[in-house]
């Protein structure tokens, strides 16, 4: 489904919940790839069985076939009308994404009325530049936020994150890279790493509903 935005058409691919949906999770992609990312695809495959509709959102620059993403402000401009479209389905709206997509979700959570945020591989800082922290975006979502971060992420390991406020939860994925790729010799296999991610997000969303948030 294409959604017009001020900067071009975005695309939504829906993975409907099995049975009566309990929530809708919208996920955006990173700056270096699209919705084919392993973590996004794993969530789209696993969460519908847990009553969560997943919407994978492609930014207009990807829909147009461009290779380089635009500035953060432009990404936010495209995200807002897509979230307005999804909010019309009448389900609790959880927003998120991986890397740059996580930043967009964090920055706009309040504007779109999100009930919660899922930040996958949040780029806490550029590689090798811990002085250029983006923690303020993550800490300022204003709603419950789940961070899923790989142990070897060059954009920020779990140990580098500041103390998170109440309502924020950090889940570590050992051995993984920024793309949650796990080395073949690691004690944790690739399928196990992806299951860790899908279980963490699914459990968080279930607890989220139980708490009435």
Secondary structure, DSSP 4 states (H G I P E B T S, - for coil): -EEEETTEEEEEEEEPPSSS--EEEEEE--TT--TT-HHHHHHHHHGGGGTEEEEEEE-HHHHTT-SS---HHHHHHHHHHHHHHHHTT-S-EEEEEETHHHHHHHHHHHHHT-SEEEEES---S-TT-TTS--HHHHHT--SEEEEEEETT-TT--GGGSPPPPTTEEEEEETTB-TT--B-TTSSS-HHHHHHHHHHHHHHHHHHHHHTT-
